[in-house]
Amino acid sequence: MEDRKWRKDILKELEEQDVVAVESIGILTEKDIRSALTAINKCEAERDESEEQKHIKDLQRQRAARVYGA
């Protein structure tokens, strides 16, 4: 029964974090999944959307220059 408990806990946590899928080429343990969630949460916490938007706008300007010769 304990085996099913951690699975239910993990599924609940994945649902709470809106995780759509967990993929692996092998068997995942509770530790594997929790490590992945920790890494994802850390990455998201350090994410800077203003820098992302700046990068996207720069790419759009570069594309416009190539396409329209501006």
FIDREN-851164 format. One record per atom (N, C-alpha, C, CB): x, y, z. Coordinates in steps of 0.001 Angstrom, whole numbers, plus 524288, in hexadecimal, padded with zeros to 5 digits. Glycine has a CB too. Layout:
<kemars>
KEMAR      px      py      pz
KEMAR       X       Y       Z
...
</kemars>
This chain:
<kemars>
KEMAR      px      py      pz
KEMAR   80338   7FB49   80000
KEMAR   80000   80000   80000
KEMAR   80362   804F4   80000
KEMAR   7FC58   80000   804C2
KEMAR   807CF   804B3   802BF
KEMAR   80B4E   80940   802FD
KEMAR   80D18   80AD5   7FD82
KEMAR   81019   80810   8067B
KEMAR   80DF3   806E6   7FA26
KEMAR   80F95   807EA   7F4C7
KEMAR   80B95   80B4B   7F1F5
KEMAR   81065   802C6   7F1D3
KEMAR   806AD   80A43   7F2BB
KEMAR   80291   80D46   7F026
KEMAR   801FE   812B6   7F286
KEMAR   7FD62   80A5E   7F07A
KEMAR   80338   81343   7F787
KEMAR   802A7   81852   7FA1E
KEMAR   80646   81C61   7F7AB
KEMAR   803C9   817CE   7FFFD
KEMAR   80B40   81B0F   7F6E5
KEMAR   80EC5   81EF4   7F49C
KEMAR   80D27   82038   7EF0F
KEMAR   8146F   81D03   7F4B5
KEMAR   80B09   81C72   7EC46
KEMAR   80936   81D71   7E6F1
KEMAR   804AA   82151   7E6F5
KEMAR   8078C   8184A   7E449
KEMAR   800FD   8207F   7EA8B
KEMAR   7FC95   82421   7EAEA
KEMAR   7FE73   8298E   7EC7C
KEMAR   7F885   8221F   7EED9
KEMAR   80231   829C5   7F026
KEMAR   80456   82ED2   7F1D1
KEMAR   80705   831A0   7ED48
KEMAR   80836   82E0D   7F657
KEMAR   80A17   82EB6   7EA42
KEMAR   80CD3   830FE   7E5C2
KEMAR   808E1   832DB   7E1B2
KEMAR   810A3   82CFA   7E34B
KEMAR   804FD   82FAA   7E080
KEMAR   8010F   83142   7DCA6
KEMAR   7FE33   8362A   7DE6A
KEMAR   7FD22   82CD4   7DBB5
KEMAR   7FD04   83681   7E376
KEMAR   7FA71   83B29   7E57E
KEMAR   7FDF8   83FEF   7E4E7
KEMAR   7F8EE   83A62   7EB40
KEMAR   802F9   83F4F   7E62C
KEMAR   806A7   843A5   7E5A9
KEMAR   8074B   84552   7DFF6
KEMAR   80BF3   84220   7E7F2
KEMAR   80799   8418D   7DC68
KEMAR   80800   842D0   7D6D7
KEMAR   80329   845BF   7D503
KEMAR   808C1   83DD0   7D394
KEMAR   7FEA9   84409   7D6C5
KEMAR   7F9CA   846A3   7D551
KEMAR   7F9A5   84C34   7D774
KEMAR   7F511   84386   7D753
KEMAR   7FB59   84CEE   7DC4D
KEMAR   7FB61   85223   7DEA9
KEMAR   7FEFB   855E0   7DBBD
KEMAR   7FD0A   851CA   7E45C
KEMAR   80335   853C2   7D98D
KEMAR   806F3   85709   7D6B7
KEMAR   805CB   85743   7D0E2
KEMAR   80C74   85507   7D790
KEMAR   80169   8550B   7CF45
KEMAR   7FFC9   85505   7C9C7
KEMAR   803D0   8527B   7C62B
KEMAR   7FEC0   85A8D   7C7FC
KEMAR   8064D   84E5F   7C803
KEMAR   809F2   84B70   7C4BF
KEMAR   806B9   847D9   7C149
KEMAR   80DFE   84842   7C820
KEMAR   807AF   84824   7BC3C
KEMAR   80497   84536   7B878
KEMAR   806AC   83FAB   7B7D0
KEMAR   80488   84805   7B337
KEMAR   80BD1   83F0C   7B7A3
KEMAR   80E04   839E4   7B69F
KEMAR   8135C   83961   7B92B
KEMAR   80E69   838E2   7B0BB
KEMAR   81495   834A4   7BA87
KEMAR   819CB   8334C   7BC65
KEMAR   81BA3   82EDE   7B8EB
KEMAR   819D3   831B6   7C268
KEMAR   81FF3   82FC1   7B625
KEMAR   821E3   82BD6   7B27D
KEMAR   82720   829BB   7B449
KEMAR   8225A   82E1E   7ACFD
KEMAR   8280C   824D4   7B323
KEMAR   82CF9   82260   7B491
KEMAR   82DE9   81DB3   7B10D
KEMAR   82CFB   820BB   7BA5F
KEMAR   832E6   81C6E   7B045
KEMAR   8341D   817B6   7AD4C
KEMAR   834A0   81309   7B0EC
KEMAR   83928   81870   7AA24
KEMAR   833F2   81404   7B5FB
KEMAR   8344C   80FCD   7B9D0
KEMAR   8303E   8108D   7BE0E
KEMAR   839C8   80F89   7BC34
KEMAR   830E3   80DB0   7C22A
KEMAR   82D41   80DF2   7C68A
KEMAR   82E9C   812A8   7C9EA
KEMAR   82D67   808D4   7C9CF
KEMAR   82AA0   815A2   7CB69
KEMAR   82B63   81A23   7CECF
KEMAR   829C9   818D0   7D45E
KEMAR   82848   81EDD   7CCCF
KEMAR   82D0B   81A61   7D803
KEMAR   82BC4   819B0   7DD83
KEMAR   829A3   81ECD   7DFA2
KEMAR   8309B   817E0   7E0AF
KEMAR   827C1   81EA8   7E462
KEMAR   825E4   82370   7E6EA
KEMAR   82A47   8277B   7E723
KEMAR   823D4   8223F   7EC7B
KEMAR   82EFF   825BA   7E871
KEMAR   8337A   82949   7E8C4
KEMAR   8349D   82BD2   7E37E
KEMAR   83854   8265B   7EAB7
KEMAR   83440   828CA   7DF40
KEMAR   83523   82AE2   7D9FA
KEMAR   83149   82F4A   7D8C7
KEMAR   834A2   82680   7D5D9
KEMAR   82C58   82E38   7D9D7
KEMAR   82846   8320A   7D893
KEMAR   828CA   836E2   7DBF6
KEMAR   822D8   82FA3   7D942
KEMAR   829D5   83621   7E0FC
KEMAR   82A73   83AA5   7E476
KEMAR   82F37   83DE7   7E2F8
KEMAR   82AEA   838D6   7EA26
KEMAR   83370   83B64   7E151
KEMAR   83817   83E3A   7DF88
KEMAR   836E8   84178   7DAAF
KEMAR   83C90   83A67   7DE63
KEMAR   833F0   83F30   7D718
KEMAR   83277   84203   7D258
KEMAR   82F05   846AE   7D3B0
KEMAR   82F9D   83E5B   7CE7E
KEMAR   82B40   845EA   7D72F
KEMAR   827DC   84A42   7D8C6
KEMAR   82AF9   84E9D   7DB61
KEMAR   82397   84850   7DC7D
KEMAR   82EB6   84D2E   7DE9C
KEMAR   83207   85110   7E12F
KEMAR   83512   8543D   7DD25
KEMAR   835D2   84E62   7E505
KEMAR   83744   85191   7D943
KEMAR   83A3A   85440   7D524
KEMAR   836B8   857DE   7D1F9
KEMAR   83CD8   85044   7D182
KEMAR   8320D   85613   7D0B5
KEMAR   82E5F   85947   7CDB2
KEMAR   82CCE   85E18   7D0D1
KEMAR   82979   85613   7CC31
KEMAR   82B82   85D51   7D5BE
KEMAR   829E6   861B7   7D90A
KEMAR   82E4A   865AC   7D9B2
KEMAR   82820   85FC3   7DE63
KEMAR   8331D   863D6   7DA3A
KEMAR   83796   8675C   7DAB4
KEMAR   8384D   86A84   7D5AC
KEMAR   83C9C   8643F   7DBF8
KEMAR   837E2   867D7   7D14B
KEMAR   83875   86A70   7CC37
KEMAR   83438   86E97   7CB7A
KEMAR   83836   86665   7C7BB
KEMAR   82F75   86D4C   7CCCC
KEMAR   82B22   870FD   7CC43
KEMAR   82BC6   875A7   7CFEC
KEMAR   825F1   86E3F   7CD57
KEMAR   82DCF   874B9   7D4A0
KEMAR   82E8B   878F1   7D862
KEMAR   832A5   87CDF   7D685
KEMAR   8301E   876B5   7DDAD
KEMAR   83681   87AF1   7D3A2
KEMAR   83ABB   87E4C   7D1BB
KEMAR   8398E   880BC   7CC69
KEMAR   83FBD   87B31   7D165
KEMAR   83521   87F74   7CA42
KEMAR   833AD   88147   7C508
KEMAR   83280   88722   7C50C
KEMAR   82EEA   87E39   7C2FF
KEMAR   83481   889D3   7C11A
KEMAR   833AD   88F74   7C099
KEMAR   830C6   89076   7BB7C
KEMAR   838FF   89285   7C0C3
KEMAR   82BB3   89159   7BBEA
KEMAR   82888   89202   7B735
KEMAR   829F2   896F2   7B433
KEMAR   822CC   8921F   7B8A1
KEMAR   82BA9   89AF7   7B6D1
KEMAR   82D1E   89FBE   7B3FD
KEMAR   831D1   89EBC   7B075
KEMAR   82E58   8A436   7B7DC
KEMAR   83586   89B99   7B249
KEMAR   83A00   89A30   7AF04
KEMAR   83849   896D4   7AA65
KEMAR   83E23   89747   7B243
KEMAR   83498   89354   7AB58
KEMAR   8328A   89015   7A71C
KEMAR   82FDE   89372   7A300
KEMAR   82EB4   88BFE   7A93F
KEMAR   82CB3   8972C   7A4A6
KEMAR   829FA   89A9E   7A0F8
KEMAR   82DE1   89DED   79DE7
KEMAR   82616   89E2C   7A3E3
KEMAR   831E6   89FBC   7A08E
KEMAR   835FF   8A2D0   79DF3
KEMAR   838A6   89F7E   799BA
KEMAR   83A1E   8A4CE   7A201
KEMAR   839D1   89AA5   79AFB
KEMAR   83C4D   89720   7973D
KEMAR   838B5   89618   79290
KEMAR   83DC6   891F2   799E9
KEMAR   833B6   89537   7939A
KEMAR   82FEB   89442   78F66
KEMAR   82F90   89900   78BD2
KEMAR   82A79   892F4   791AF
KEMAR   82F40   89DA8   78E04
KEMAR   82EF4   8A26C   78AD3
KEMAR   833D6   8A326   78791
KEMAR   82E1D   8A736   78E47
KEMAR   8385B   8A1D4   789D1
KEMAR   83D3F   8A237   786E5
KEMAR   83D38   89E6F   7824D
KEMAR   841F4   8A11D   78A7A
KEMAR   83B60   899AF   78329
KEMAR   83B07   895E7   77EE1
KEMAR   83742   897BD   77AA8
KEMAR   83950   89092   780F5
KEMAR   832EB   89A22   77C42
KEMAR   82F23   89C2D   77872
KEMAR   8318A   8A09C   77546
KEMAR   82A22   89E18   77B3B
KEMAR   83498   8A400   777C9
KEMAR   8373C   8A846   774F0
KEMAR   83B24   8A610   77100
KEMAR   83A13   8ABFF   778CE
KEMAR   83E14   8A214   772A9
KEMAR   841DC   89FA9   76F23
KEMAR   83F21   89D2A   76A72
KEMAR   8451C   89B8E   77211
KEMAR   83AC2   89A96   76B6A
KEMAR   837D1   89828   7672D
KEMAR   835C6   89C4D   7636C
KEMAR   83345   894E5   7695C
KEMAR   833AE   8A08B   76589
KEMAR   831A8   8A4C2   7623F
KEMAR   83601   8A709   75EEA
KEMAR   82F21   8A911   7659A
KEMAR   83A93   8A79C   76128
KEMAR   83EFE   8A9B9   75E2F
KEMAR   84075   8A608   759A9
KEMAR   843C7   8AA97   761D5
KEMAR   84042   8A105   75AA4
KEMAR   8418A   89D40   75678
KEMAR   83D4B   89D3D   75241
KEMAR   84234   897AB   758C4
KEMAR   83868   89D37   753F4
KEMAR   83415   89CBF   75037
KEMAR   83346   8A1B7   74D2A
KEMAR   82F15   89B51   75301
KEMAR   8334B   8A623   74FD5
KEMAR   83207   8AB1F   74D51
KEMAR   836C9   8AE83   74C25
KEMAR   82E55   8AE21   750B3
KEMAR   83B5B   8ACB8   74DB3
KEMAR   84021   8AFA2   74CAA
KEMAR   84065   8B4C3   74FA1
KEMAR   8409D   8B0AB   746F1
KEMAR   83DE6   8B4E4   7541F
KEMAR   83DB8   8B9BA   7573A
KEMAR   842B7   8BA7B   75A3D
KEMAR   83917   8B9AC   75AFD
</kemars>
